[in-house]
Every structure is written in structure tokens, then in C-alpha cells.
Amino acid sequence: MYDYTPRNDDEMCLRDGDVVEVMEQCDDGWFVGLNQRSKQFGTFPGNYVDKLWSVSWIHFTFIVLFVIICHVLLIFKLSSNNEKLYSTSEWQR
């Protein structure tokens, strides 16, 4: 979200687009974490980052959408096949 230049030795550098694994959220608004790009561990101001969606939530959403699409395709396939099916008694009338 924002670039952050460390002011102390225990702070980490942040650049726009970095992904940080947050280990702890302190009461004073500072976070402790690991920068996935730089592999640097340290503290940083929490208002410099935004929380990403949980990967498990994204996977769950895609699975639900996949199941819905499969059901819709199956219903469409079954309904299109019904137009081609005839019973013996109806056909002979």
C-alpha cells in the first residue's frame, strides 16, 4: 500500500506491492512480520498495509462456483436431451 523506510534497527523496509506475513499485531498499531519479497523480519506500522483475502476463502469460492457451473451444464445437457427422446407409445400415435 505504502513504502516505509525503517527508522530503527528492528524495523523492516516496505515497498508498494510487498506481501508480509504478520506474526503479531501490537496494541500500539505496529505489526511484527516477515516480508515475503525481501525475507526481512521486523516491525512496521500496521497502517502501511492492507489485509489480503485468505487463500482458503478464495479456494472455497472457486470450488463453489465450479460446482454451480457443473450443475448448470448438467441441467442444460439433460434438458436438451429430453427434446430428442420419445416413448414408444407416444411415437406410434
N, C-alpha and C positions, 0 to 999 in steps of 0.2 A: 504494500500500500504506500509506504513512505520509506525513503532512505534514512538510516540512522547511523551517525558516526559516534563510536564509543568515546566516552569521556573518562572512563576508569578502566583498569586492567581486567575487572571481572565482567565487563560488558561486551556484547558481541556486535559486530557490524551487520547492518541490514541493508539490502538493496531492493528496489522495487521488483516484485515478482518472486522474491525468495519464499521458500516454504520452510516453516520452522515447526519442529515437534516440541510442543510445550510440555515441560515436565511438572511445572508448578506455577500457579497464579498467586502472587503475593497480595496481601491486603492493601498495599500502597499503590497498586496498579502496575507494578513491574512483574514481568514474567521471567522464568528460567527455562531455557530450552536449547535445542540443538538445531543449527542452521543446516538444512539438507544440502544446500549448494556448497557452502564453504567448509562444512563439517566442524564449524566452530561452536563450542559450548559456552553459554554465558547468560547474563541478564540483559534485558532490553525492555523499553517501555511498552506496555500492552496496547496502548492506543495507536501504535505504529503498525499493527497487524489486524487482519480480519480472520475470523474462523472459517475454515473450508468445510464443505459438506463432508459428512462421514462417508468413507468408501463403502461401508456396508449398506448405508441408505441408498447410495447410487446403484449398487448391485441389486438390491431388493426392488428398486423401481424398474430396472431393466427386465428383471425376471417377471414381474407382474405384467409389464407391457408385452413381453414375449408371449406369455400365457394368453392374454386377451387377444392378441393378433392371431394366435393359433386357433383359438375358439371361433373367432370371426371367420377365418378362412375355412375351417371345417364346416361351419353352418352354411357358408356360401357354396361350398362344394356339394354338400348334401342337398341343398335346395335346388341347385342346378341339375343334379342327377334325377330329382323327382320329376322333372319335366320330360324325361326320356323313358320313364318307367310306366308300364301298363300292366294291368292284371289281365289274365286270360278271359275272364268273364266280361270285362268292360270292352275289350277289343273285339269280341265276337258280336256285340250288339249292333 
